[in-house]
Amino acid sequence: MRTNARLATLLACAACASSGSPTDSAPTVATDDTPSVLEREVRAVVERVASRHEGARVGVLVLDPRDGRVVVAAGSGVLGDDEPLRRAPTGSTFKAVTLAAALGAGLDPSRVFDGAACCGVRDAHPRAQLDPRTTIVHSSNVGTARIVETVGADPIVALVDSLAWNEAFELGGRHADAALVPHDDPEMHAHFASGIGTEATLLHLASAYAAIANGGEWIAPTTRGDGTRRRVMDAQVSATLLGFLEDAVREGTGQRARVEGVRVAGKTGTVPNGDATYSLFVGLAPVDAPTRVIAVRVEALGDHHGGSAAAPVFAELWPHVAP
């Protein structure tokens, strides 16, 4: 496994597209066909995870939030190491983006909402009342619907734009798909805000969570850590959301991502797809000074979820990728 030429081209274009510079002015990114020890170790984890699930496609992307550098990208299945760059459902991992936008738009973090089903969505485990923290911790669709009902869709769409989710990067001789955020139909706002119908690559997700880890500053992901920077959320918003995401690992749906002696924050996602399921987890650590964001996606046959199939992969990878 290696950071191959196509990944390098994509990331170089991500940096130049965000800065408005022409593609041919992007720095040349060196590639090496000899996998490093780190790459071999991550590849071994990916293969172990794939072997645990029938018909699995596994993608992993590790990013340094301090400079936007992609540390390693690995995958199994028909696309191999391009798997992390494939657009696929985000599930509830998108709720962190929704809440960041809502807090930035002035949502009170202590606001209490009715937990009854609404807006065409419901929760598997309903609660009488919800607030922004419990919406993230317990991955509540209803809480997310109440939030978008309060602040509207415009702040979410604006944040998605700031995070470069609408960029279509060139991937060698072809183009990688931009993210898909279907927000045009007001009747479906509760769905897209909850991540229902929303699609992105692991690169999109990792760089978005890196902005949360990085005090609200987004950095265009590259293989060299020299991407363009811009502020996409207030530092207080990112700090509040980081606390909610840590609680999601400590007591919520992401508990199996816990690492002994390390403060971990993150969010799970689960999307049924016929006979298969997409399970996701995007996490970061250590919370007090994040050095790694790890995005994991497992698509496999059967009934599993982000907390059981993807979150443990974070814990399994951490000893290998921690600086």
MARPA-190022 format. One record per residue (C-alpha): chain; x, y, z. Coordinates in nm, 2 decimals. Layout:
# residues N
chain_east_north_up
A_X_Y_Z
...
This chain:
# residues 323
chain_east_north_up
A_0.00_0.00_0.00
A_0.13_0.35_-0.08
A_0.02_0.70_-0.13
A_0.00_0.64_-0.51
A_0.03_0.88_-0.79
A_-0.34_0.93_-0.84
A_-0.39_1.02_-0.47
A_-0.09_1.26_-0.49
A_-0.25_1.43_-0.79
A_-0.58_1.46_-0.62
A_-0.43_1.61_-0.31
A_-0.22_1.85_-0.50
A_-0.53_1.97_-0.69
A_-0.72_2.00_-0.36
A_-0.46_2.25_-0.24
A_-0.45_2.45_-0.56
A_-0.83_2.45_-0.61
A_-0.88_2.60_-0.27
A_-0.62_2.87_-0.33
A_-0.75_2.96_-0.68
A_-0.41_2.87_-0.83
A_-0.40_2.68_-1.16
A_-0.34_2.31_-1.14
A_0.00_2.32_-1.30
A_0.13_2.55_-1.03
A_0.07_2.30_-0.76
A_0.39_2.16_-0.60
A_0.51_1.83_-0.74
A_0.44_1.55_-0.50
A_0.70_1.28_-0.49
A_0.57_0.92_-0.47
A_0.75_0.60_-0.39
A_0.66_0.25_-0.49
A_0.82_0.10_-0.18
A_0.57_0.09_0.11
A_0.69_0.22_0.44
A_0.66_0.03_0.77
A_0.36_0.24_0.86
A_0.19_0.17_0.53
A_0.25_-0.20_0.57
A_0.11_-0.20_0.92
A_-0.20_0.00_0.82
A_-0.25_-0.24_0.52
A_-0.24_-0.53_0.76
A_-0.51_-0.38_0.97
A_-0.73_-0.31_0.67
A_-0.69_-0.67_0.55
A_-0.78_-0.80_0.90
A_-1.09_-0.59_0.91
A_-1.19_-0.70_0.56
A_-1.15_-1.07_0.65
A_-1.40_-1.02_0.94
A_-1.68_-0.92_0.70
A_-1.84_-1.09_0.41
A_-1.80_-0.91_0.08
A_-1.62_-0.62_0.24
A_-1.48_-0.30_0.09
A_-1.27_-0.12_0.36
A_-1.13_0.23_0.34
A_-0.91_0.41_0.58
A_-0.76_0.76_0.56
A_-0.53_0.91_0.83
A_-0.47_1.29_0.83
A_-0.26_1.52_1.05
A_-0.50_1.80_1.14
A_-0.21_2.04_1.23
A_-0.10_2.08_0.87
A_-0.36_1.89_0.65
A_-0.11_1.62_0.56
A_-0.25_1.28_0.45
A_-0.04_1.04_0.65
A_-0.17_0.72_0.48
A_-0.47_0.61_0.27
A_-0.55_0.24_0.24
A_-0.83_0.03_0.10
A_-0.95_-0.32_0.01
A_-1.18_-0.43_-0.26
A_-1.20_-0.35_-0.63
A_-1.05_0.00_-0.59
A_-0.77_-0.09_-0.36
A_-0.60_0.22_-0.22
A_-0.84_0.44_-0.41
A_-1.13_0.32_-0.19
A_-1.09_0.61_0.06
A_-1.14_0.85_-0.23
A_-1.47_0.69_-0.34
A_-1.78_0.89_-0.27
A_-2.02_0.69_-0.06
A_-2.29_0.76_0.21
A_-2.17_0.95_0.51
A_-2.45_0.85_0.74
A_-2.45_1.02_1.08
A_-2.09_1.13_1.06
A_-2.24_1.43_0.87
A_-2.42_1.54_1.19
A_-2.10_1.69_1.32
A_-2.10_1.92_1.02
A_-2.47_2.01_1.08
A_-2.41_2.09_1.44
A_-2.10_2.30_1.37
A_-2.30_2.51_1.13
A_-2.59_2.54_1.37
A_-2.37_2.65_1.66
A_-2.20_2.90_1.43
A_-2.54_3.03_1.34
A_-2.62_3.10_1.70
A_-2.78_2.78_1.83
A_-2.77_2.77_2.21
A_-2.57_2.45_2.30
A_-2.81_2.40_2.60
A_-3.13_2.43_2.39
A_-3.38_2.15_2.47
A_-3.59_2.00_2.20
A_-3.90_1.77_2.20
A_-3.78_1.41_2.13
A_-4.09_1.30_1.95
A_-4.05_1.19_1.59
A_-4.08_1.48_1.34
A_-4.01_1.60_0.99
A_-4.02_1.25_0.85
A_-3.75_1.11_1.07
A_-3.74_0.91_1.39
A_-3.49_0.75_1.63
A_-3.45_0.38_1.70
A_-3.42_0.46_2.07
A_-3.65_0.76_2.13
A_-3.59_1.01_2.41
A_-3.85_1.25_2.56
A_-3.61_1.54_2.53
A_-3.29_1.61_2.33
A_-3.03_1.88_2.32
A_-2.73_1.94_2.09
A_-2.50_1.73_2.30
A_-2.73_1.43_2.33
A_-2.80_1.46_1.96
A_-2.44_1.39_1.88
A_-2.37_1.14_2.17
A_-2.67_0.92_2.08
A_-2.68_1.00_1.71
A_-3.03_1.13_1.71
A_-3.20_1.19_1.38
A_-3.49_1.37_1.56
A_-3.25_1.60_1.74
A_-3.08_1.69_1.41
A_-3.42_1.75_1.25
A_-3.51_1.99_1.53
A_-3.18_2.17_1.49
A_-3.22_2.23_1.12
A_-3.58_2.33_1.18
A_-3.45_2.60_1.42
A_-3.16_2.74_1.21
A_-3.25_2.64_0.86
A_-3.04_2.47_0.59
A_-2.85_2.78_0.47
A_-2.58_2.77_0.74
A_-2.51_2.40_0.67
A_-2.49_2.46_0.30
A_-2.25_2.75_0.36
A_-2.02_2.54_0.58
A_-2.02_2.26_0.33
A_-1.90_2.51_0.07
A_-1.63_2.64_0.30
A_-1.51_2.28_0.36
A_-1.47_2.24_-0.02
A_-1.72_1.95_-0.04
A_-1.83_2.09_-0.37
A_-1.49_2.07_-0.53
A_-1.45_1.81_-0.81
A_-1.08_1.73_-0.80
A_-0.88_1.59_-1.09
A_-0.75_1.24_-1.01
A_-0.48_1.17_-1.26
A_-0.65_1.14_-1.60
A_-1.00_1.13_-1.44
A_-1.21_1.33_-1.20
A_-1.30_1.23_-0.85
A_-1.66_1.30_-0.76
A_-1.74_1.59_-0.54
A_-1.95_1.52_-0.23
A_-2.33_1.50_-0.27
A_-2.53_1.71_-0.03
A_-2.90_1.71_-0.15
A_-3.04_2.02_0.01
A_-3.26_2.17_-0.25
A_-3.59_2.02_-0.13
A_-3.71_2.19_0.19
A_-3.91_1.88_0.27
A_-3.59_1.68_0.29
A_-3.38_1.91_0.50
A_-3.41_1.69_0.81
A_-3.28_1.40_0.60
A_-2.98_1.56_0.45
A_-2.88_1.73_0.79
A_-2.88_1.38_0.95
A_-2.66_1.25_0.67
A_-2.95_1.06_0.50
A_-2.87_1.08_0.12
A_-2.55_1.27_0.18
A_-2.24_1.13_0.02
A_-1.87_1.21_0.05
A_-1.52_1.06_0.03
A_-1.32_0.98_0.34
A_-1.10_1.27_0.24
A_-1.39_1.51_0.27
A_-1.49_1.37_0.61
A_-1.13_1.36_0.75
A_-1.06_1.72_0.65
A_-1.39_1.84_0.79
A_-1.32_1.68_1.13
A_-0.96_1.81_1.11
A_-1.11_2.16_1.11
A_-1.30_2.08_1.43
A_-0.97_1.94_1.58
A_-0.78_2.24_1.46
A_-0.98_2.51_1.64
A_-1.20_2.58_1.34
A_-0.93_2.63_1.07
A_-0.97_2.42_0.76
A_-0.65_2.32_0.57
A_-0.66_2.18_0.22
A_-0.54_1.82_0.24
A_-0.21_1.74_0.07
A_0.06_1.48_0.09
A_0.31_1.74_0.21
A_0.11_1.94_0.46
A_0.14_2.27_0.26
A_-0.23_2.33_0.18
A_-0.42_2.65_0.19
A_-0.57_2.75_0.52
A_-0.90_2.93_0.60
A_-1.12_2.97_0.90
A_-1.45_2.79_0.86
A_-1.59_2.80_1.22
A_-1.53_3.00_1.54
A_-1.28_2.85_1.78
A_-1.55_2.83_2.05
A_-1.78_2.64_1.82
A_-1.51_2.38_1.75
A_-1.43_2.35_2.12
A_-1.79_2.29_2.21
A_-1.84_2.04_1.93
A_-1.51_1.86_2.02
A_-1.65_1.81_2.37
A_-1.97_1.66_2.24
A_-1.77_1.42_2.01
A_-1.56_1.31_2.30
A_-1.87_1.23_2.50
A_-1.99_1.03_2.20
A_-1.69_0.80_2.24
A_-1.69_0.81_2.62
A_-2.06_0.72_2.67
A_-2.24_0.71_2.33
A_-2.23_0.53_2.00
A_-1.85_0.54_1.96
A_-1.74_0.37_2.27
A_-1.56_0.09_2.09
A_-1.31_0.35_1.95
A_-1.18_0.41_2.30
A_-0.80_0.38_2.35
A_-0.66_0.33_2.70
A_-0.48_0.64_2.82
A_-0.58_0.85_2.52
A_-0.87_1.10_2.49
A_-1.06_1.01_2.17
A_-1.35_1.21_2.01
A_-1.55_1.10_1.71
A_-1.88_1.01_1.54
A_-2.03_0.69_1.40
A_-2.25_0.65_1.10
A_-2.46_0.36_0.96
A_-2.64_0.34_0.63
A_-2.83_0.02_0.52
A_-2.79_-0.05_0.15
A_-3.00_-0.35_0.04
A_-2.83_-0.66_0.17
A_-2.52_-0.46_0.27
A_-2.44_-0.19_0.52
A_-2.21_0.11_0.52
A_-2.05_0.15_0.87
A_-1.84_0.46_0.94
A_-1.64_0.62_1.21
A_-1.45_0.95_1.20
A_-1.24_1.01_1.50
A_-0.95_1.22_1.63
A_-0.70_1.21_1.92
A_-0.57_1.31_2.16
A_-0.85_1.56_2.23
A_-0.64_1.81_2.42
A_-0.39_1.85_2.12
A_-0.51_1.64_1.82
A_-0.24_1.49_1.60
A_-0.44_1.25_1.40
A_-0.78_1.22_1.23
A_-0.88_0.87_1.12
A_-1.17_0.81_0.89
A_-1.29_0.45_0.85
A_-1.56_0.31_0.62
A_-1.66_-0.06_0.61
A_-1.91_-0.16_0.34
A_-2.01_-0.53_0.38
A_-2.29_-0.77_0.36
A_-2.51_-0.81_0.67
A_-2.64_-0.60_0.95
A_-2.37_-0.41_1.13
A_-2.32_-0.05_1.24
A_-2.06_0.22_1.28
A_-2.02_0.15_1.65
A_-1.95_-0.22_1.60
A_-1.77_-0.24_1.26
A_-1.59_0.09_1.22
A_-1.52_0.24_1.56
A_-1.31_-0.05_1.67
A_-1.09_0.00_1.37
A_-0.99_0.34_1.50
A_-0.86_0.18_1.82
A_-0.69_-0.09_1.62
A_-0.51_0.17_1.40
A_-0.41_0.41_1.67
A_-0.09_0.24_1.80
A_0.04_0.22_1.44
A_-0.04_0.58_1.33
A_0.01_0.79_1.65
A_0.31_1.01_1.61
